[in-house]
Amino acid sequence: MHEFGIAESILAAIEQRAAGRRVRQARVRAGALLRITEPAINQAFTMVAQGSSAEGAHVDLVIVPARLTCRSCGQTTTSPDPFAICPGCGGADVHTEGGDDLILESIEMAEATHVPGNPRRDRGNPE
């Protein structure tokens, strides 16, 4: 499963950005050519994140389509399918651009019981 290598890359980026803080969720943009799905990447991520600050975190995956240009008719389009054919002429001789990116877009930290500079929120004090 190539998802494990991708999950390890995501974890490395998360750990660098989180700087030791617990992470609840990460949003990742992945190109269509990586051929990954959210369930598969989350399964791999669960395994590689064990014992890390991202243990138990969920990866929200956004698939970025690839840009396709048909070499037969010249039509240009985008597609989330890495094996797409030209919608204009049905040709399979297409040039693909992009679709291989992997970008950690954001992370959501787990709630802290106290954050320096913010008033402490106790059960009896809703501030």
NORWOVEN-V789650 format. One record per pair of residues at least 6 apart in sequence whose C-alpha atoms are under 7 Angstrom apart, sorted by sequence separation. I is the first residue (numbers start at 1). J is the second residue. If there is no record, write none. Layout:
I | J
I | J
//
This chain:
49 | 55
69 | 75
70 | 76
85 | 91
86 | 92
114 | 120
121 | 127
69 | 76
85 | 92
68 | 76
69 | 77
46 | 55
68 | 77
46 | 56
67 | 77
68 | 78
67 | 78
66 | 78
67 | 79
65 | 78
66 | 79
75 | 88
65 | 79
66 | 80
65 | 80
42 | 58
64 | 80
70 | 86
73 | 89
42 | 59
63 | 80
72 | 91
72 | 93
38 | 60
71 | 93
38 | 61
70 | 93
71 | 94
70 | 94
71 | 95
69 | 94
70 | 95
68 | 94
69 | 95
68 | 95
69 | 96
68 | 96
67 | 96
68 | 97
23 | 53
24 | 54
66 | 96
67 | 97
22 | 53
23 | 54
28 | 59
32 | 63
66 | 97
67 | 98
21 | 53
22 | 54
24 | 56
25 | 57
26 | 58
27 | 59
28 | 60
29 | 61
30 | 62
31 | 63
32 | 64
66 | 98
3 | 36
20 | 53
24 | 57
25 | 58
26 | 59
27 | 60
28 | 61
29 | 62
30 | 63
31 | 64
32 | 65
66 | 99
7 | 41
23 | 57
24 | 58
25 | 59
26 | 60
27 | 61
28 | 62
29 | 63
30 | 64
31 | 65
32 | 66
65 | 99
29 | 64
31 | 66
64 | 99
3 | 40
7 | 44
3 | 41
7 | 45
11 | 49
15 | 53
4 | 44
8 | 48
3 | 44
7 | 48
32 | 80
32 | 81
33 | 82
32 | 82
33 | 99
34 | 100
32 | 99
33 | 100
31 | 99
32 | 100
31 | 100
30 | 100
31 | 101
30 | 101
31 | 102
30 | 102
29 | 102
30 | 103
29 | 103
28 | 103
29 | 104
28 | 104
29 | 105
27 | 104
28 | 105
27 | 105
27 | 106
26 | 106
27 | 107
26 | 107
25 | 107
26 | 108
25 | 108
23 | 107
24 | 108
23 | 108
24 | 109
23 | 109
24 | 110
22 | 109
23 | 110
21 | 109
22 | 110
13 | 104
10 | 104
//
